[in-house]
Amino acid sequence: MLFHITAQHDHLSCGGVAARREGHAADFQREWGRWMEGNDKVKVIAAYQNQPTHRIFVVVEADNYDDLNTFTNRWKATGSCDVQPVGDGIATRHAKGVWGK
């Protein structure tokens, strides 16, 4: 199944802000973005960031909600995390044979 995740925190709970203040921003950036590579249970399809608002938009594929719940824990401690099941509209249109018609 495909899921759309919107996660947001603020400048007070931002690990990047704290890392810059403490002088280890490069280390933080290297480790923080590792989730974008997914894991053996959750495949990241797309990841978009709106840095000024401290918000990310992610599309992932997972077989069950428990794996997805574990994957999203990283965002729950610092802000909000909304997970919605979604369908692939482009793939559906192709499958129905109406693409380009």
N, C-alpha and C positions, 0 to 999 in steps of 0.2 A: 504494500500500500504506500501511497505517496502522502506526505504531510507537509504543510506549510507552517513554519515556526516564526513568530515574531518575538524577539526578546529585547528588553530595554532595561538600562540602569541609568543612573545619573552621574554627574561629575564627582559627587561625594563618594560613591561606591565603585567608581571606575578603577580597575586594576592598572590600566595604562597611565592614568593621571598619577596614581601613587608611585608607580615604577619610575616615571620621569622625575618626580620629586625626590625619590631615593637614589637616583642615578643608575638604575639598571633597566632602562627602557628597552634596549636591544634584546636582553635575555627574556624579558616579558613578552615582547612581540613574537619571538621565535617559538615560545611555548604556548602562548595564548591561542594562536592560530592553528595549532595542531588539530583541533577538533574538525577543521574543514576537510581534513583527509579522511574523515569517517573512521569506521572500525569494522570488524568482521560481522557486526550485526546491523549497523546503520550505515547506509551509503548516502553521502552528501551529493546531491544533484546540482545545486546552485547555492551560492552564499553571497549576499549583498550587504554592504554596510553603509549606514548613514552616520558617519562619525560625529558631526556636530550635535546630533540628537542622541548619541550613544545607543543606537538602535540597529539591530541586524534582522535580516529577512533570509530565511533558509528553507530550501526544499530538500527533503530527505526521503529515502525509501527504507522502510522497515517492515518486517514480517509481523511484529506484535508490539503492543503498546508498552509492555514492560521494558523492552530494549530501548524504545523511544524515550520513556520516562527516565531511565538511567542516563541516556545521552544528554537530556536537557537539564539535568541537575546542576550543571556548571552555571547556569543562568538564574536559577531560582533563588539562590542565596543573596544575590546582589540587586535584584529587580524583578520585573515581571516577565513571564514567559507564556505565550499563547500558542497552543498547538491545534491545528485544524486539519482534518483529513481533506484531501483534494484529489481531483481527477485530472488527467492529462487531456485537455481539450483538443490539442493538435493531433495527438495519437488517435483519439476517438473519431475525429473528422476524417483522418486518413483511413481508418478501419472501416468506416461507413461508405468509403468510396466517393465522397463528395468534395474532397480537397481540390481546389482549383476549378470547380465547376459552378 
